[in-house]
C-alpha cells in the first residue's frame, strides 16, 4: 500500500516531515496490519 503526498513547495514538505506526521502514519499502518492479521 502506498499513499503518495504532493507538496507545492519544499517548505510544505519540510513542515510535514518535521511534524512527526510520518511517524504517526507509520504507527497507524502497524495497527492496521495487526487488525487485518486477526481477520484473516
C-alpha positions as semicolon CSV with decimal commas, in nm:
position;residue;x (nm);y (nm);z (nm)
1;X;0,000;0,000;0,000
2;X;0,124;0,346;-0,073
3;X;-0,012;0,691;-0,002
4;X;0,172;0,949;-0,207
5;X;0,173;1,309;-0,092
6;X;0,214;1,609;-0,316
7;X;0,369;1,930;-0,192
8;X;0,380;2,253;-0,385
9;X;0,686;2,390;-0,208
10;X;0,986;2,247;-0,027
11;X;0,870;2,437;0,281
12;X;0,540;2,243;0,284
13;X;0,727;1,914;0,251
14;X;0,978;2,003;0,521
15;X;0,698;2,114;0,753
16;X;0,520;1,782;0,719
17;X;0,839;1,587;0,781
18;X;0,923;1,789;1,092
19;X;0,573;1,748;1,237
20;X;0,612;1,374;1,307
21;X;0,313;1,306;1,082
22;X;0,519;1,044;0,902
23;X;0,590;0,864;1,231
24;X;0,223;0,870;1,331
25;X;0,116;0,738;0,995
26;X;0,363;0,453;1,026
27;X;0,219;0,364;1,366
28;X;-0,130;0,365;1,216
29;X;-0,022;0,121;0,944
30;X;0,128;-0,110;1,207
31;X;-0,202;-0,108;1,397
32;X;-0,394;-0,174;1,074
33;X;-0,164;-0,466;0,991
34;X;-0,232;-0,618;1,333
35;X;-0,606;-0,579;1,291
36;X;-0,607;-0,732;0,944
37;X;-0,399;-1,024;1,069
38;X;-0,675;-1,109;1,319
39;X;-0,935;-1,114;1,043
40;X;-0,752;-1,326;0,802
